[in-house]
Amino acid sequence: FKKGDNVYAIDKIVENNIRGKVLIVEGYMDVISAWQAGVQLGVASMGTSLTPEQIQKLRRVTDTILIAYDGDRAGLEATNRAIEMIQSTNAFSVGIIPFDNGLDPDEFIKQRGQKAFIDLVEHGQETVYQFKKRFLSKKYHLQVESQKIQYIEEMIAELSKLTNEVELSIAMKSLADEFNLDYATVQNQVKQKQVKTS
């Protein structure tokens, strides 16, 4: 039994013929709690790092993945890695369920209740851009000009990986507005990055 080859509870998704979203969490307790709370989309990557084998298995059952990893630093790092791996396949749309105060899904349900969890999954979803913004802004001191430039450059690199045109357009406008940049400049920078990576 190799953890990295298996996706906990994927058989339940297949059994219930759920062809919609799949909610991926870190541990099996999170899956059990999510299902008991009425969010019957949960599977677990059995640890923190998603593997190519697990992504292949998920490909057979869905084209939409919601990442609901723990809200602590390790969970955020794991979410970031998972996004990179999932995006590289060009096979899924991705959303992120954010947990504050370092909580995991099981703890969140115990503390805030089932309704709050259902609401978070249905209405509190972040886009990849929103997650990257939250994740990368912790890495830089944005009041320091040189670090602000590095952050913007890294965000432009992230934007160049987005395949959904509507999401990309909204995200570029958001970045331009936040830093008082010309939208066309952001758009050109993103296009240049896309050309280099294609």
N, C-alpha and C positions, 0 to 999 in steps of 0.2 A: 504493500500500500504506500504509494507516494502521494503526499499531500498535494504537491504542486500539479499532479495530473488530474485531480478530482475537484469537483465543485459540489459542496455539500448542499443537498436538497434539490439538485437540478432534476432529479427523478419526479419530484412533486410538481415542478413546473411543467414537465412533459405530461405527467398523468392528468393534470388539470387543463391541459391543452391551452395554457396561457401564452398567447402569441404576442402579447403586448410588451410592457416594460418588464425588466428584471432588476430587482434591487439587490446590489451586491454589498455584503457586510463582511466584517473580518472573521467573526467567530460563530460557532453553531448556536450559542446561547442567544446571540442577536437575531439569528434566523427564527428560532423558536418563539422568542418574544414578539417579533414582527408579525409572524403568522397568527399568534394568539391575539394580537392587537387588531387584527383584521386587515393587515397589509400582506396579502398572500402572494407576494412577488419575490420573497427573500431567498437568496442563496448566499453561501459563504465561500470565500477564497481560502479558508482554513489557515489563516496566518495573516500577515500583512501584505505580502507581495503577490500581485496577480501574475500568473505565468502565461506564456504563449499557448500552452496546452489547455489551460482553463478558458482562455479567450476563444480558442477553436470550438470548445464544447458549447460556450455561450452563443456562438454564431449560429449553431443549429436550432436554437430555440427563440432568439430575439434579435431585433436590430436596434433596440433602445436600452441602454444601461444607465441606471441611476447608482452612483457610488455613494454609499452611506457608511464610510469608514469612521473610526473614532475621531473625536474632536481634539485630541491631544497632538503634540508636535509630531510624534511618530505616525499617527493617523493621517495628518496633513501631508507628510512626506510620502506616505504610501499612496494617498489619493493622487498626488502629483505624478508619481511613477505610473500609476494605473492609467491616468489620462493619456500620458505619452504613448503607452503601449496600445491602448484602445484606438487612439487617433491614427497610429501608424498603419492600422488595418484598413482605414477608410470604409469600414463595414457597419459602424454604429453611430447613432446620435447619442450624446452623453449629457447627463445632468448630474449635479452634485447636491446631496442633502447635507447641509451644514449643521454640525452640533457644537453648541457653545460650551464653555467651561470644561473642556476636555472630556465631555460625556461620550459614552458609546450608545448605540440604539437601545440596548437592554436597560442601561441606567436611565436614559432619557424617559423611557416608557414608565419605569418605576417611579421616577420623580415627578413627571409632568402628566402622566396618564395617557391612555390609548388615543383619546380624541386629539390631544396635542400632537401626537406622533402622526396620526392620519393627516392632520392639517399640514404638518411640516412636509410630509412626502408629497401631498397633493398641491400645496400652494407655496411652499418655502424653498423650492428648488432653485439652485444657482446655475447659471450658464458656466461653461468652461472659462470664459473671459472673467466673470465675476469671481470665480474661485482663484484664478491666476493672480488677479489684482489683489485679493486678500492675502494670498500666499506670498507673493513676491514683495508686497509693500512691507512685510515684516523683515525682509532681508536688507532693505535699504533705508538710509536716513534721508527722506525726501526733501528736507529743508536744506541739505547740502547739494549745491548745483551739480557737481560732477556725479553724485550718486543718483540724483533725479534723472540725469541724461542716461545713465546706465539702466535705470529702471524702465524708462520710456523705450529704450532700444530693445530691452528684453521683452517688454510687452508687445512691441511691433513684431518681434520674432514669433511670439505666441499667436498673435493675430493671423500671421501668415499661414498657420496650420489649420485655421478654421475653414470648413468646407461649406457650411450653410451660409449662403449669400446674405440673407436677412440678418442673421446673428452677427456676421462680419461687419455689415454696414452699421448696425447699432453700436457695436463695440468700438469701431473706429471713431464714430461721432462722440462716444462717451470719453475716449482717451483724448481726443482733440479738445473737447470742452473742459475736461478736468485740468489740463495744463495750458489752456489758452493757445492751442496750436492751430494752424491752418489745416482744415480737413483734407484738402487736396495733398498737402505735404505728407500727412499720415498715410493717405491712400497710396501715394507713389512709393513710399518706403515699404509698405506691405507688399505691393506688387513686385518691387525689386527682389524682396526676400523670396516671394513665391517662385519667381523665375529662377533664382539661384538653386532652390531646393527641388525644382521639378526636373 
